[in-house]
Amino acid sequence: MLLLSLSNMLIAYERSEVLLEIAIKHDAQHHDIKPHLYLLWLDSLIAAVSDSDPLFDNKIEKAWRIVMQKGIDYMIGQYQ
């Protein structure tokens, strides 16, 4: 599930509409994933990358955050 989630977020960097079905499942009428939880998810992801990548640095963290943020913004924007 984590691999699928990351893959979808990476694809969303170029085509955020690929997240539409997922965003609907996560919206207020369905799983009700609150918007603030996506930022916690990203922080947890960054922490895991930091712990597992010996080459991790500020540049790598920034790249992860830039790429993931576009999908997060889309998911938050679809929350109703």
The 8 nearest C-alpha neighbors of each residue, nearest first, counted from 0:
[[1, 3, 2, 4, 5, 6, 7, 8],
 [0, 2, 4, 3, 5, 6, 7, 44],
 [1, 3, 5, 4, 0, 6, 7, 8],
 [4, 2, 6, 0, 1, 5, 7, 8],
 [3, 5, 1, 7, 2, 6, 0, 8],
 [6, 4, 8, 2, 7, 3, 1, 9],
 [7, 5, 3, 9, 8, 4, 2, 10],
 [8, 6, 10, 4, 9, 5, 11, 3],
 [7, 9, 11, 5, 70, 6, 10, 67],
 [10, 8, 6, 11, 12, 7, 5, 66],
 [9, 11, 7, 12, 8, 13, 14, 6],
 [12, 10, 15, 14, 8, 13, 9, 70],
 [11, 13, 9, 10, 69, 66, 14, 15],
 [12, 14, 11, 10, 15, 9, 69, 16],
 [15, 13, 11, 16, 12, 17, 10, 18],
 [14, 16, 11, 17, 18, 70, 12, 13],
 [17, 15, 18, 19, 14, 11, 73, 20],
 [18, 16, 15, 19, 14, 11, 7, 20],
 [19, 17, 16, 21, 20, 22, 15, 11],
 [18, 20, 22, 16, 21, 17, 23, 15],
 [21, 19, 23, 22, 18, 24, 17, 16],
 [20, 22, 24, 18, 23, 19, 25, 74],
 [21, 23, 19, 25, 74, 24, 20, 18],
 [22, 24, 26, 20, 25, 21, 19, 77],
 [25, 23, 21, 22, 29, 26, 30, 20],
 [24, 26, 30, 22, 32, 23, 31, 29],
 [27, 25, 78, 31, 23, 29, 28, 24],
 [26, 28, 31, 79, 29, 78, 30, 32],
 [29, 27, 26, 31, 30, 79, 25, 24],
 [28, 30, 31, 24, 26, 27, 25, 23],
 [31, 29, 25, 32, 24, 26, 27, 28],
 [32, 30, 27, 26, 29, 25, 33, 28],
 [33, 31, 25, 30, 26, 34, 27, 36],
 [32, 34, 35, 36, 31, 27, 37, 78],
 [35, 33, 75, 36, 37, 32, 78, 38],
 [34, 36, 37, 33, 38, 39, 75, 32],
 [37, 35, 39, 38, 34, 33, 40, 32],
 [38, 36, 40, 39, 35, 34, 41, 71],
 [37, 39, 41, 40, 36, 35, 42, 34],
 [38, 40, 36, 42, 37, 41, 43, 35],
 [41, 39, 37, 43, 38, 42, 44, 36],
 [40, 42, 44, 38, 43, 39, 45, 37],
 [41, 43, 39, 45, 44, 40, 46, 38],
 [44, 42, 46, 40, 41, 45, 39, 47],
 [43, 45, 41, 47, 46, 42, 40, 48],
 [44, 46, 48, 42, 47, 43, 49, 41],
 [45, 47, 49, 43, 44, 48, 50, 42],
 [48, 46, 44, 50, 49, 45, 51, 43],
 [49, 47, 45, 51, 50, 46, 52, 44],
 [48, 50, 46, 47, 55, 51, 52, 45],
 [51, 49, 47, 48, 52, 46, 53, 55],
 [50, 52, 48, 49, 47, 53, 55, 46],
 [53, 51, 55, 54, 49, 48, 50, 47],
 [52, 54, 55, 51, 49, 50, 56, 48],
 [55, 53, 52, 56, 59, 49, 51, 48],
 [56, 54, 52, 53, 49, 59, 60, 57],
 [55, 57, 59, 58, 60, 54, 49, 61],
 [58, 56, 60, 59, 61, 55, 62, 49],
 [59, 57, 61, 60, 56, 62, 55, 63],
 [58, 60, 62, 56, 61, 57, 55, 63],
 [61, 59, 57, 63, 58, 62, 64, 56],
 [60, 62, 64, 58, 59, 63, 57, 65],
 [63, 61, 59, 65, 60, 64, 66, 58],
 [64, 62, 60, 66, 61, 65, 67, 59],
 [63, 65, 61, 67, 62, 66, 68, 60],
 [66, 64, 62, 68, 63, 67, 61, 69],
 [65, 67, 63, 64, 68, 12, 69, 62],
 [66, 68, 64, 69, 70, 65, 8, 63],
 [69, 67, 71, 65, 70, 66, 64, 72],
 [68, 70, 72, 71, 67, 12, 66, 73],
 [69, 71, 73, 8, 72, 68, 11, 67],
 [72, 70, 68, 74, 73, 69, 75, 67],
 [71, 73, 75, 69, 70, 74, 68, 76],
 [72, 74, 76, 70, 71, 75, 69, 77],
 [73, 75, 71, 22, 77, 76, 72, 70],
 [76, 74, 72, 34, 78, 77, 73, 71],
 [75, 77, 73, 74, 78, 72, 79, 71],
 [76, 78, 74, 75, 22, 79, 73, 26],
 [77, 79, 26, 75, 76, 27, 74, 22],
 [78, 27, 26, 77, 28, 76, 75, 23]]
